[in-house]
């Protein structure tokens, strides 16, 4: 596989990917996935990158939860997937491909070693790093793996399965999980109400409240998933829409139906049971209630 961006006579190739992928360092895999995502988004579909993406996905999906600093392979795989399948999973590699992707990449966050007794293992998924000086984890932002996974499912879960999928997300009673749900929906609101918003726009749209600050909901290489990258050349397809109106309405209607006042109060109590969660989220839960609660418009 060759790199996407080069200014020299010789193009860099990822020779290490030809060997045992289980021993290839995180940084090299992340670099390759970034090239696939940005190259496909900028220059259009390319057989070389498409084939290598599927090869890496098949052989490395078991490493999806590996992370370095604030980035995981899961979010990079999801960015690559969206770049290659910008208009849904059309022309799949084989019968059952979509189901296999959902059962593997789609379930990475639910890996057994990341949960214990129905609760996340703190520091294993979602926010992984607590500042030793301040004691702050950063729960006021959505982690990259959570944000990428939410967008991945909302975009690719079949429409008739979207409501029960979202209901299953809302049924998890882990305080940390609930905190991320509220944060993500506040930060990603424009994606759900504006058909012209794409993942790349989330970097700027989250900074939109009066104080100039809102939850971050971007993830690794989501900045490459901009409107221009979704132009498939098909005049019959509206490239200005990332999520269809039908999809967005299912998500919004499911949220409003779920969050009665008693349910929202239960979520507040759950989050308040963890001191640093309540402190770090501050007013974000109440912003969520204003935007999505039973009396929201």
Secondary structure by P-SEA (a helix, b strand, c coil): cccccccccccccccccccccccccaaaaaaaaaaaaaaaaaccccaaaaaaaaaaaaccccccccccccccaaaaaaaaaaaacccccccccccaaaaaaaaccccccccccccccccccccccccccccccccccccccccaaaaaaaaaaaacccccaaaaaaaaaaacccaaaaaaaaaaaaaaccccccccccccccccccccccccccccccccccccccccccccccccccccccccaaaaaaaaaaaaacccaaaaaaaaaaaaccaaaaaaacaaaaaaaaccccccc
